[in-house]
Amino acid sequence: MTLRIAPLLCLLLLLSACSRDAPQSGAPAAALPPFDGDGRIGWQGVLACADCDGIDTSLALSRAGEQRDYLLVETYLTQDGGERFVEQGRWRQQGQALIRLQAIDGGERVYALQADGRLQPRDGQGRRFARRDGDFLTPMTASSGL
């Protein structure tokens, strides 16, 4: 019986090594961009939406000593206008590439920092979402609303 299981286990290990969990191309950046004078950096963009025209998104990270806060503003764009949601909480950097947002209400979001400074939404394990390779937030400057 164990002789039959061993090849199956080997096959499963090989398949798992080729799965979505494997590191993906487009290596993320090594570090966050430098914070400006008041300790804030930010990104903006329109992300894909399954049941609306897009999600106009802006994310600002702030840092003051050990305190790390974020403000996420999302407007779900529809033909009738848009519905705006504001989320706040704490953030932390995981490794060199992932930024984890922990909302005050307990929800969590993950973004991957790309080599060009953009952020890409990821799942809880840091993997890309299927069919959302074009979803990115681009860095904001102080003049663009940060």
trRosetta pair geometry for C-beta under 8 A, 3 or more apart (Angstrom, degrees):
i j d omega theta_ij theta_ji phi_ij phi_ji
1 4 6.0 -58 -161 32 35 109
1 5 6.7 28 148 -17 67 109
2 5 5.4 -56 -146 37 41 113
2 6 6.4 53 156 -34 70 98
3 6 6.1 -41 -147 18 30 115
4 7 7.1 -59 -166 33 33 100
4 8 7.0 26 147 -11 63 115
5 8 5.5 -66 -155 43 40 114
5 9 6.0 40 152 -23 75 106
6 9 5.8 -54 -146 34 30 110
6 10 6.5 31 155 -19 64 104
7 10 5.5 -53 -148 36 35 114
7 11 6.3 37 153 -20 66 105
8 11 5.7 -53 -150 35 32 113
8 12 6.4 32 152 -19 64 105
9 12 5.6 -53 -147 37 33 112
9 13 6.4 35 154 -20 65 104
10 13 5.8 -54 -150 35 31 112
10 14 6.5 30 153 -17 64 106
11 14 5.8 -55 -150 37 32 111
11 15 6.3 29 154 -16 66 108
12 15 5.7 -56 -145 39 31 110
12 16 6.2 31 157 -20 65 107
13 16 5.8 -55 -145 35 29 110
13 17 6.6 33 154 -23 62 103
14 17 5.8 -54 -154 29 32 113
14 18 6.9 15 153 -7 63 108
15 18 5.9 -67 -154 43 35 103
15 19 6.6 55 147 -51 67 97
16 19 5.3 -32 -150 -4 41 124
16 21 7.0 -8 -179 43 78 130
17 22 6.5 63 173 -80 48 118
18 22 6.5 -27 -142 -24 19 143
19 22 6.3 140 67 -14 51 91
20 127 5.4 68 146 -164 103 141
20 128 7.6 -123 -167 53 106 80
21 125 7.0 -44 -121 136 88 143
21 127 6.4 -70 -103 -81 46 132
24 127 7.5 113 -26 -144 126 67
24 128 5.9 30 -33 -11 172 120
26 114 6.6 -34 162 -134 102 104
26 115 7.5 -140 -179 5 62 106
27 97 7.9 -112 178 -96 64 138
27 115 6.1 58 86 -51 76 117
28 96 6.9 154 98 109 110 89
28 97 3.3 93 86 -136 149 117
28 98 7.7 55 123 -51 178 52
28 112 5.0 -113 -88 172 133 96
28 113 5.0 90 -172 79 111 63
28 114 5.6 -84 -122 -100 63 32
28 115 6.6 179 -170 -46 20 64
29 32 7.9 118 98 -80 126 25
29 96 7.5 -136 106 152 50 96
29 97 6.9 139 55 -113 51 75
29 113 4.8 -72 43 132 100 104
29 114 6.1 51 -21 109 92 24
29 115 4.9 143 -75 -107 73 35
29 116 7.7 -139 -61 18 114 24
29 117 6.7 49 -45 -75 153 42
30 96 5.2 -46 -151 -172 48 127
31 96 6.7 -63 -66 -156 53 85
32 35 7.8 26 123 -51 121 78
32 41 6.7 158 171 52 112 160
32 61 7.7 -82 -151 80 145 152
32 93 6.6 -113 -33 -86 117 140
32 99 7.6 82 -85 -80 113 122
32 113 6.5 -115 -91 -108 61 159
33 41 5.7 154 72 -137 101 147
33 117 5.9 34 -51 -130 123 108
33 139 6.5 49 -2 -121 156 141
34 41 7.8 154 98 -74 31 129
35 39 4.9 11 161 -140 139 42
35 40 6.5 100 -159 26 94 16
35 41 5.5 -106 -111 -33 62 100
35 62 7.9 93 -144 -143 128 45
35 63 5.6 -110 -81 44 158 113
36 39 7.3 -91 69 -16 59 13
36 40 6.0 -29 45 60 101 67
36 41 6.8 142 -6 -77 86 67
36 142 6.2 126 -132 -65 170 113
36 146 7.6 108 14 117 145 141
38 62 7.7 -41 127 -135 85 107
39 62 5.3 68 118 -165 94 77
39 63 4.8 -131 -175 67 106 62
39 64 5.3 104 121 -71 173 68
40 60 5.6 -4 -167 -176 112 107
40 61 6.9 157 -150 82 58 47
40 62 4.7 -24 -93 -97 81 83
40 63 7.9 171 -79 18 38 65
40 146 5.9 162 122 166 119 108
41 60 7.3 166 86 -152 34 61
41 61 5.4 -9 60 58 83 96
41 139 7.4 -44 -179 -144 99 96
41 140 7.9 147 177 56 54 84
41 146 7.4 -38 -154 -149 24 142
42 58 6.4 16 177 -179 122 90
42 59 6.1 173 -151 91 75 51
42 60 4.0 -26 -93 -100 114 71
42 61 6.9 177 -82 17 56 64
42 139 7.4 113 88 -159 47 55
42 140 4.1 -22 93 43 98 124
42 145 7.8 -99 100 94 150 78
42 146 4.3 179 28 -116 132 103
43 58 7.2 176 91 -150 48 52
43 59 5.0 -1 55 55 91 98
43 118 7.2 108 -139 -148 130 52
43 119 5.0 -158 15 15 179 120
43 137 3.6 81 144 135 121 115
43 138 6.1 160 -155 75 84 23
43 139 5.7 -50 -99 -96 76 35
43 140 6.0 -163 -95 -12 17 89
44 56 8.0 2 -172 -179 94 74
44 57 6.6 173 -149 94 52 59
44 58 4.4 -10 -102 -103 93 81
44 59 7.5 -176 -76 20 48 64
44 137 6.0 141 55 -161 6 92
44 138 6.4 -35 63 58 62 74
44 140 5.2 70 -6 -68 105 112
44 144 7.0 -138 18 138 141 122
44 145 7.2 55 -54 65 150 124
45 57 5.9 -12 66 60 64 96
45 135 7.9 135 118 -170 134 60
45 136 5.9 -149 -129 101 176 55
45 137 4.2 -151 16 -114 117 52
45 138 5.5 111 -65 5 110 78
46 54 4.3 20 175 161 110 136
46 55 6.6 150 -160 69 59 41
46 56 5.3 -26 -101 -94 83 58
46 57 7.0 148 -105 13 28 82
46 77 7.4 -10 -143 -1 116 140
47 54 6.6 146 69 -169 37 79
47 55 4.6 -24 61 61 93 102
47 57 5.4 24 -4 -6 110 135
47 121 6.6 55 -135 -11 143 134
47 132 8.0 23 -168 -160 94 117
47 135 4.9 47 -139 -148 86 109
47 137 7.5 -30 -60 -62 104 86
48 54 6.8 -58 -114 -120 25 71
48 55 7.5 -3 74 15 21 96
48 132 5.7 -135 34 -122 137 95
48 134 7.5 90 -43 76 117 94
48 135 5.5 -86 4 -80 97 113
49 52 4.1 -30 123 58 145 87
49 53 6.8 25 55 64 125 22
49 54 5.4 175 7 -115 112 17
49 55 4.9 127 -65 -33 115 90
49 76 6.4 130 -131 -141 156 87
49 77 7.5 167 19 45 151 80
52 55 7.0 88 78 -64 127 72
52 76 4.7 160 -22 179 178 93
52 77 5.7 134 154 68 112 53
52 78 5.1 -77 -140 -74 98 80
53 77 4.3 -74 68 106 102 103
53 78 6.2 161 2 -99 100 29
53 79 7.3 119 -37 -49 128 61
54 77 4.9 5 60 40 76 126
55 74 5.2 -11 -179 -164 108 105
55 75 7.0 153 -162 71 56 42
55 76 5.6 -23 -107 -99 79 60
55 77 7.0 -157 -86 5 26 86
56 74 7.1 145 76 -158 52 48
56 75 4.3 -12 58 58 105 101
56 77 5.9 85 -18 -45 99 111
56 82 7.1 -13 23 -145 119 155
57 72 7.3 -19 -162 -168 93 88
57 73 7.2 156 -152 85 45 56
57 74 5.1 -4 -104 -106 80 79
57 75 7.9 -156 -67 26 42 64
57 137 6.1 -84 98 -96 115 116
58 72 7.5 170 88 -151 50 44
58 73 4.9 0 56 55 94 100
58 137 7.9 139 -119 -150 34 124
58 140 7.1 39 -146 -51 101 147
58 145 6.9 -67 -135 109 154 127
59 70 6.5 -11 -170 -171 88 114
59 71 7.4 164 -152 85 43 52
59 72 5.0 -3 -107 -107 81 79
59 73 7.9 -164 -73 25 42 63
59 101 7.9 -100 -147 -76 125 147
59 111 7.6 152 106 -39 174 161
59 119 7.0 -54 56 56 143 160
59 137 6.1 27 22 172 115 167
60 70 6.6 160 84 -155 52 63
60 71 4.8 0 55 54 102 96
60 72 8.0 -163 27 -71 61 42
60 140 7.8 -51 -90 48 85 139
60 146 6.1 142 -110 -148 115 78
61 68 7.1 -11 -172 -169 96 89
61 69 7.6 158 -158 87 50 44
61 70 5.1 -26 -102 -100 62 90
61 91 5.5 -69 -126 49 107 157
61 99 7.4 -85 -79 -162 145 142
62 67 7.9 -15 112 118 91 93
62 68 7.3 168 86 -151 53 44
62 69 5.0 -10 59 64 101 89
62 70 7.2 175 17 -86 72 38
62 71 7.7 36 -8 -3 109 97
63 67 7.0 153 -155 86 45 62
63 68 5.3 -4 -104 -104 80 76
64 67 4.7 -10 64 62 85 114
68 90 5.8 78 87 -163 81 79
68 91 5.1 -104 144 63 111 74
68 92 6.4 115 86 -79 151 57
69 88 6.9 -4 -175 -171 102 94
69 89 7.3 175 -150 101 66 25
69 90 6.2 -54 -102 -103 49 52
69 91 7.2 75 169 9 8 90
70 88 6.8 174 86 -147 58 51
70 89 6.0 -11 53 65 94 67
70 90 7.1 100 9 -165 90 8
70 91 4.5 77 -35 -34 122 119
70 101 5.4 -73 55 -127 157 108
71 86 7.2 -20 -167 -166 87 94
71 87 7.7 151 -159 82 41 52
71 88 5.5 -10 -104 -101 65 85
72 86 7.3 151 83 -159 56 45
72 87 4.4 -13 62 62 106 100
72 88 7.5 -171 23 -74 74 37
72 101 6.8 54 -39 -170 135 161
72 109 7.5 73 -77 35 167 154
73 84 6.8 -11 -172 -166 91 100
73 85 7.4 164 -154 85 46 50
73 86 5.4 -10 -105 -106 76 76
73 87 7.9 -170 -74 25 34 68
74 84 7.2 157 87 -152 46 52
74 85 4.9 -11 63 59 94 97
74 86 8.0 -176 25 -77 66 33
74 87 7.5 18 4 2 105 107
75 82 4.4 35 171 159 103 137
75 83 7.0 162 -155 76 60 33
75 84 4.7 -21 -100 -96 84 75
75 85 7.7 177 -81 19 37 65
76 82 5.9 163 75 -158 47 78
76 83 4.8 -7 50 54 104 89
76 84 7.9 -155 17 -72 69 29
76 85 7.5 44 -17 -4 98 106
77 82 5.0 -29 -101 -98 49 109
78 81 6.4 7 65 59 87 42
78 82 6.2 156 21 -92 74 48
78 83 7.4 30 3 -6 118 90
87 101 7.9 77 122 152 123 133
87 103 5.3 -56 -174 -119 112 116
87 104 7.9 -170 -170 19 70 88
87 105 8.0 -86 -139 20 94 109
87 107 7.5 -63 -149 67 137 126
88 103 7.2 97 76 -145 34 70
88 104 5.7 22 86 -18 81 118
89 101 6.0 104 74 175 121 81
89 102 5.1 -145 156 95 132 52
89 103 4.1 -134 -46 -122 145 26
89 104 4.9 -149 -90 -34 83 60
89 105 8.0 -91 -75 19 120 59
90 101 7.7 160 87 -156 40 51
90 102 5.0 -12 64 61 86 102
91 99 6.0 1 -173 -179 117 97
91 100 6.6 159 -154 83 64 50
91 101 5.1 -26 -99 -101 90 63
91 102 7.2 175 -87 18 36 73
92 99 7.6 168 85 -154 34 57
92 100 5.4 -12 60 59 82 99
92 102 7.5 21 5 -6 98 111
93 96 7.9 9 164 -134 116 16
93 98 7.0 139 -164 85 56 54
93 99 5.7 -33 -104 -101 65 68
93 100 7.8 164 -103 17 15 77
94 97 7.9 -39 85 67 73 58
94 98 4.2 -24 63 79 101 111
94 99 7.4 -179 17 -88 80 17
94 100 5.5 56 -21 -17 118 113
94 126 7.5 -123 90 -77 131 129
95 98 5.8 57 47 24 100 94
96 113 8.0 -109 138 61 63 119
97 112 5.4 5 155 -154 102 83
97 113 5.4 -150 -157 48 55 85
97 126 7.6 89 97 -160 109 127
98 110 5.9 -19 -164 -166 111 102
98 111 7.2 145 -155 78 59 43
98 112 5.8 -36 -97 -100 65 65
98 113 7.5 -150 -77 5 16 84
98 122 7.0 -79 -123 50 102 149
98 126 5.0 -71 -89 -112 138 117
99 110 7.2 151 78 -157 50 52
99 111 4.8 -15 59 63 101 95
99 112 7.7 -177 17 -86 77 18
99 113 6.3 83 -21 -41 106 100
99 119 7.1 -47 35 -130 131 121
100 108 6.4 -14 -171 -165 96 107
100 109 7.5 158 -156 82 50 46
100 110 5.5 -18 -103 -103 69 78
101 108 6.6 153 82 -156 60 53
101 109 4.4 -3 54 57 113 93
101 110 7.5 -155 20 -72 77 32
101 111 7.4 46 -16 -2 107 101
102 106 7.7 -28 -175 -144 82 26
102 107 7.9 164 -157 86 43 43
102 108 5.5 -14 -104 -102 62 85
103 106 6.3 -27 78 45 91 23
103 107 4.2 16 30 56 133 85
103 108 7.0 -136 7 -70 85 36
103 109 7.6 68 -37 -4 100 95
108 124 6.8 70 99 -115 120 95
109 121 7.1 -58 -174 -136 105 93
110 121 7.4 98 82 -165 60 56
110 122 4.5 -64 107 74 104 96
110 123 6.8 0 53 98 127 19
110 124 6.1 145 -8 -112 135 29
110 126 5.9 -108 159 -87 144 56
111 119 4.3 4 175 -175 131 113
111 120 6.4 145 -161 67 74 35
111 121 5.9 -46 -102 -97 75 41
111 122 6.3 147 -117 11 20 92
111 137 7.5 -34 -142 28 140 123
112 119 7.0 146 68 -157 40 60
112 120 4.9 -22 56 60 94 94
112 122 5.0 78 -25 -38 101 132
112 126 6.4 98 -77 -162 108 83
112 128 7.9 -57 12 -77 145 73
113 117 7.5 -27 -168 -141 89 28
113 118 7.9 154 -155 84 48 38
113 119 6.1 -31 -97 -101 54 72
114 117 6.8 -33 75 42 81 20
114 118 4.6 -2 42 62 127 82
114 119 7.1 -158 2 -83 90 21
114 120 6.1 74 -45 -14 112 107
114 136 7.2 -27 -1 -131 146 121
117 138 7.6 53 104 -158 96 59
117 139 4.7 -30 145 -33 123 128
118 136 4.3 4 170 -175 135 121
118 137 6.3 155 -165 73 77 47
118 138 5.4 -36 -108 -100 94 54
118 139 7.1 -109 -85 -25 48 76
119 136 6.7 141 71 -161 44 66
119 137 4.4 -11 58 54 100 104
120 128 7.1 -21 140 -113 131 88
120 135 6.2 108 -147 94 78 80
120 136 5.4 -38 -86 -101 78 72
120 137 7.7 -168 -73 17 32 74
121 129 6.5 0 103 -7 99 125
121 132 7.0 -44 69 137 106 140
121 135 5.7 -37 28 122 103 132
122 125 7.8 -109 151 74 108 48
122 126 5.0 13 145 -151 148 34
122 127 6.1 141 -167 62 99 27
122 128 6.3 -61 -117 -87 81 35
122 129 7.1 -167 -132 -29 34 80
123 126 7.2 -53 68 19 65 15
123 127 5.0 -12 40 59 111 84
123 128 7.8 11 -1 86 92 9
123 129 6.2 128 -47 -77 91 75
128 132 6.9 -170 175 71 86 87
128 133 6.5 26 -177 -93 139 70
129 132 4.0 14 83 35 110 130
129 135 7.3 8 50 33 120 141
132 135 4.5 -11 174 0 95 126
140 144 4.6 -139 -158 82 86 118
140 145 6.2 -75 -164 61 137 80
140 146 4.6 151 115 -59 122 106
141 144 4.9 89 50 5 74 103
141 146 6.7 -135 116 1 21 125
142 146 5.2 -81 -108 58 40 111
